[in-house]
Amino acid sequence: MQVNINGIETRYVLSNEGGGPWLTFIHQLGGDLSVWDQLAGYFRDDYTVLRYDVRGHGKTAASGAPFSIADLSHDLVTLLDALDAPSTHLVGMSMGGMIAQQFTLDHPARVDSLTIADSSAGTPPEARATWDQRAAAARRDGMASLVPATLSRWLTPDFQAAHPEAVEQIRDVLTHTLSEGYAMACEALRDFDVRSKLGAIRCPTLTVAGRHDTGTPPASTQAIADAIEGARFELLDAAHLAPIEQPHRFAALLETFLERPV
């Protein structure tokens, strides 16, 4: 379904067979809501599951001007308002984890619990150039130029060999991401930094990292847990897209967490 959010036509999928509490999944840079297909199917009988395409990704239009992670947080609250969702459990992966952190800081009363996978709370100065380089490559050479290196960071060789169909879907979404949407998102990630604010988060929090994640080392995700009182950290045998490589293990962790949040 499509809805206009802050002037941007935004695609979302709502699965509410169970009519239970809201559970919102936020995808990674260069992804779309389809990355959550398997996990959404797992939880839809007990939760009202929301997935959406972040601006400039999937079938959501690109922004006409540069934007920040705070703007993406505002997109989410506007979407939740449009759907009459009073609050939600939040699950964000990579870029989605950054949006989830920002949203929790911006709208603490709207967050029932926070789950962050393979993410960080800010870009250190020495890494800012990397985001500029990716943005420039997307604009200059198109998304196809970024696909090989991105997939090698996202998924382990073993997973790629064992699950070619899943890899092809992820590759196709990445390839067809709008170049300008991707580039502006890179610049938003470059400027994101909430490290000094994480102590203000009071909701139950679970963080999950992939042991083989070279793009966002597990220590970055663990640092989020360390900064939030009572937060829990888990390590999975995966690369950057840990919930996708280890969906059963991730689902089990999330299910237990949602039933008995710390």
C-alpha positions in Angstrom: 0.0 0.0 0.0 1.0 3.6 -0.6 0.6 6.7 1.7 1.9 10.2 1.4 4.3 10.8 4.3 5.8 14.3 4.6 5.3 14.8 0.8 6.8 11.5 -0.2 4.8 8.6 -1.6 5.7 5.8 0.8 5.2 2.0 0.4 4.3 -0.1 3.4 2.9 -3.5 4.2 0.7 -4.2 7.2 0.1 -7.8 8.4 -2.3 -7.9 11.3 -3.7 -11.3 11.3 -3.1 -11.6 15.0 -4.3 -8.1 15.9 -1.7 -8.0 18.6 0.8 -5.3 19.6 2.5 -3.3 16.8 5.9 -4.6 15.6 7.8 -2.4 13.1 10.7 -3.6 11.0 13.1 -1.1 9.4 15.5 -2.2 6.6 19.1 -1.5 5.8 20.7 0.9 3.4 20.2 -0.3 -0.1 17.4 -2.6 1.0 13.6 -2.6 1.1 10.8 -4.1 3.1 11.1 -7.5 1.4 14.3 -8.2 3.4 11.9 -8.9 6.3 9.5 -11.3 4.5 10.5 -14.4 6.4 10.5 -12.7 9.9 7.3 -10.9 9.2 5.6 -14.1 8.4 6.9 -15.6 11.7 5.4 -12.8 13.8 2.2 -11.8 12.0 0.0 -14.3 13.9 0.8 -12.6 17.2 1.6 -9.0 16.3 0.5 -6.2 14.0 3.5 -6.3 11.8 4.5 -3.1 9.9 7.2 -2.9 7.2 7.9 0.0 5.0 10.4 1.3 2.4 12.6 4.2 3.7 12.6 7.2 1.4 14.6 6.7 -1.7 14.4 2.9 -1.3 12.2 0.2 -2.8 9.0 1.8 -4.0 9.2 4.8 -1.8 10.0 8.0 -3.7 13.3 9.8 -3.3 13.5 13.0 -1.3 13.8 16.2 -3.2 16.4 17.6 -0.8 19.1 16.2 1.5 17.8 14.6 4.7 19.0 13.5 8.1 18.4 10.4 10.2 16.2 12.7 12.3 14.1 13.3 9.1 13.7 9.5 8.6 12.6 9.3 12.3 10.0 11.9 11.5 8.9 9.9 8.5 8.3 6.9 10.7 6.3 8.8 13.4 4.1 10.3 10.6 3.5 6.8 9.2 2.5 5.5 12.6 0.2 8.4 13.1 -1.4 7.8 9.7 -2.0 4.1 10.7 -3.3 5.0 14.1 -0.5 3.1 15.9 -0.1 4.5 19.4 3.2 2.7 20.0 5.3 -0.1 18.6 8.1 -2.6 19.2 10.9 -1.5 16.9 13.4 -3.7 15.0 16.0 -2.0 12.9 18.9 -3.5 11.0 22.0 -1.4 10.0 20.6 1.9 8.7 17.3 0.8 10.2 18.9 0.4 13.6 20.1 4.0 13.4 16.6 5.2 12.5 15.3 3.1 15.4 17.7 4.7 17.9 16.8 8.2 16.7 13.1 7.4 16.8 13.4 6.1 20.4 15.2 9.3 21.5 12.7 11.5 19.6 9.5 9.6 20.7 10.2 7.5 23.8 6.5 7.1 24.6 5.9 5.5 21.2 8.5 2.7 21.7 7.5 -0.5 23.6 10.9 -2.1 23.0 14.0 -1.6 20.9 15.9 -4.2 18.9 18.9 -3.1 16.9 20.9 -5.4 14.6 24.3 -4.8 13.0 24.3 -1.1 13.6 26.2 1.7 15.3 25.3 4.9 17.2 27.5 7.2 15.2 30.1 7.5 12.5 33.6 8.2 13.8 35.5 11.0 12.0 37.9 8.6 10.3 34.9 6.7 8.7 33.1 9.8 7.3 35.1 9.6 4.0 33.8 6.1 3.3 30.2 7.4 3.2 31.2 10.2 0.9 32.9 7.7 -1.4 29.9 5.4 -1.6 27.6 8.4 -2.3 29.9 9.6 -5.0 30.2 6.1 -6.6 26.4 5.7 -6.6 25.9 9.0 -8.4 28.8 8.6 -10.8 28.7 4.9 -11.7 25.3 3.7 -10.6 24.2 1.1 -8.1 25.6 -1.9 -10.0 29.1 -0.7 -9.3 28.5 -1.1 -5.5 26.9 -4.5 -5.6 29.9 -6.9 -5.4 31.6 -5.2 -2.5 28.4 -4.7 -0.6 27.2 -8.3 -0.9 30.7 -9.4 0.4 30.2 -7.3 3.5 26.5 -8.2 4.0 26.6 -12.0 3.7 29.2 -14.7 4.4 30.5 -16.9 1.5 28.8 -19.9 3.0 25.4 -18.3 3.1 25.8 -17.0 -0.4 26.7 -20.5 -1.7 23.8 -22.2 0.3 21.1 -19.7 -0.5 21.5 -18.3 -4.0 17.8 -17.4 -4.3 17.8 -15.2 -1.2 21.1 -13.6 -2.3 19.6 -12.9 -5.8 16.6 -11.1 -4.2 18.9 -9.0 -2.0 21.1 -8.3 -5.0 18.1 -7.2 -7.2 16.8 -4.8 -4.6 20.2 -3.3 -4.1 20.8 -2.9 -7.8 17.4 -1.2 -8.3 17.7 1.2 -5.4 17.5 4.8 -6.6 21.1 6.1 -6.9 20.2 9.5 -5.5 18.2 8.0 -2.7 21.1 5.8 -1.7 23.6 8.6 -2.0 21.5 11.0 0.2 21.1 8.1 2.8 24.9 7.6 2.8 25.3 11.3 3.7 22.7 11.1 6.4 24.5 8.1 7.9 27.8 10.0 7.7 26.4 12.7 9.9 24.5 10.5 12.3 25.8 10.5 15.9 23.7 9.8 19.1 26.5 8.2 21.1 26.3 10.8 23.8 22.5 10.5 24.1 22.0 6.7 24.4 21.9 6.8 28.2 18.5 8.5 27.9 16.9 5.4 26.4 14.9 3.6 29.0 12.9 1.1 27.1 13.8 -2.7 27.0 16.6 -3.0 24.4 18.1 -6.0 22.6 21.1 -5.6 20.3 22.4 -8.3 17.9 25.5 -8.4 15.8 27.1 -10.8 13.2 30.4 -12.3 14.3 31.8 -11.9 10.8 30.5 -8.3 10.1 33.5 -6.3 8.8 31.5 -3.2 7.8 30.0 -2.6 11.2 32.2 -4.6 13.6 30.3 -6.3 16.5 31.9 -4.0 19.0 29.9 -1.1 17.5 26.6 -2.8 18.2 27.8 -4.0 21.6 28.7 -0.4 22.4 25.0 0.5 22.0 24.0 -2.1 24.5 26.8 -0.9 26.9 25.4 2.6 26.8 21.8 1.7 27.6 20.9 0.5 31.0 19.8 -3.1 31.1 20.3 -3.7 27.4 21.3 -7.1 26.2 23.8 -8.0 23.5 23.8 -11.2 21.4 26.3 -12.4 18.8 25.3 -14.6 15.8 27.3 -16.6 13.3 26.7 -14.2 10.4 28.0 -11.2 8.6 26.3 -7.8 8.3 22.7 -9.0 7.7 22.6 -11.3 10.8 18.8 -11.5 11.0 18.7 -12.7 7.4 21.6 -15.2 7.6 20.3 -16.6 10.9 16.5 -16.0 10.7 15.5 -18.9 13.0 18.0 -17.9 15.7 17.1 -14.2 15.4 13.4 -15.0 15.5 13.9 -17.1 18.7 15.9 -14.3 20.3 13.3 -11.7 19.3 10.4 -13.8 20.4 11.8 -14.4 23.8 12.7 -10.8 24.2 9.3 -9.5 23.2 7.6 -12.0 25.6 9.8 -11.2 28.5 11.6 -7.9 27.8 14.4 -7.1 30.2 
